[in-house]
Amino acid sequence: MLPLRPKRLKPGDTAAILTISWGGPAAYPALFEHGLANLSSLLGLKILELPTARMSSDDLSRNPRLRAADVNRAFKDPEIDVIISSIGGYDSVRVLPYIDARAIRENPKIMMGY
């Protein structure tokens, strides 16, 4: 299989923000807000927070399917240009069984922060 190359980012592109592991944004909301502000002001990205972005660690831990649903939604949505997880971590492995690999192949995007 040939490598997939997502498009380059430019100011005005939309960044989907989600959390695929521990709930860092819920624990440290001021740091999370600072990060969002930097993505917007320094890179010119439009921010779209998905449901898991600010979820508590307990809720995230109980819901690997919900975390995967955010990842799958972000890859399928043509309005989203980049996917940024607020944090990664060892618990993100529990998301893998629910990831839609076909959606990723058909909609290559930059994904970072995991």
N, C-alpha and C positions, 0 to 999 in steps of 0.2 A: 504494500500500500504506500502511495506517495504521501509525504508529509502535507498536512493541511496548514495553510497560511492565512491567518485572519488579517483583515484590513488594518491599516495604520490608524491610530487615533488622531483626532484633531479637535480643537476647541469646538464646543457645541455638541459633541457626541455624548451619549447617555451611558452612565455607569450604574449598573445594578449593584446595590450593596446588600449583602446577605451574610449570614453567619453559619458556617458548616461545622463548628465544633463548640467550644466553651463560650459562654455568654459574656465576653469581655465588654461590649458596649453597655450592657445593663449594669455591670459592676463599676465601670469607669466612664460614665456618660460624657464628662467634660473632655476627655481625651478623644472619644469617638467624634464628638462635635468638631473638635479642632481638626481631626483628619478629614472630615467631610468638607469643612471650610477650605482646607488646602486643595483638595481635589477640584473644588469649584473655582477658587480664586487663582490658584497657580497653574492649573491645567486647563481650566475653562470647561470642565465637564459638567453636564447636567446630572443631578443625583436622583436616583430612584431607589428608595429603600423598600426592600421586599419584606414580607412578614417576619422572617427570622432575624432581621438585622438587629433589633434591640430586645429580643426575647431573653428571658432569664435562663441561666445555666440549667436549672431543673427542667424547665419546659423543653429546652433544646435536647437535653439528654434523653428525655422520654420520647422524642419525636424525630428519629432519623429519617423517616419517610417525609416528614414536613420539610426538613432541611434539604433533602434531595428534590422535593417538589419545587423549591425555590431555584435550585440549580437548573433543573429541567426547564422551568418557565423562562429563565433568563436566556438559555440557549435557543429556545424556540421563538422568542419575541424579536421580531425584526427591528424594533425600535431601540433595542439594547445593543450597545456596541462593545462594552467591556463588562466583565463580571469581576467584582472585587469582594472577597470574603474578608470580613473584619478581623478574623482570626482563624487559624487552622488548629492543628493539634491532633493528638492521637485518637480522639473520638470521631474525627472526620471519616475514619475508615468504615464506620458503621453506616455511612451514607452510600457507599459504593454499590451495594446490591440493588439499589433503587434508582441509579442513574441511567438515563436514557442515552446509551452510546450512539444510537442512530441520530438522535437530535444533535449531538455534538458533531458528528461527521458531516451532517447536512448543513450545519450553521456554525462554522468555526469562528471562535471569538477568543480574544485574550481573556484568560482567567488567572487571577493572581491573588496572593494573600493567604494561601493555604499551606 
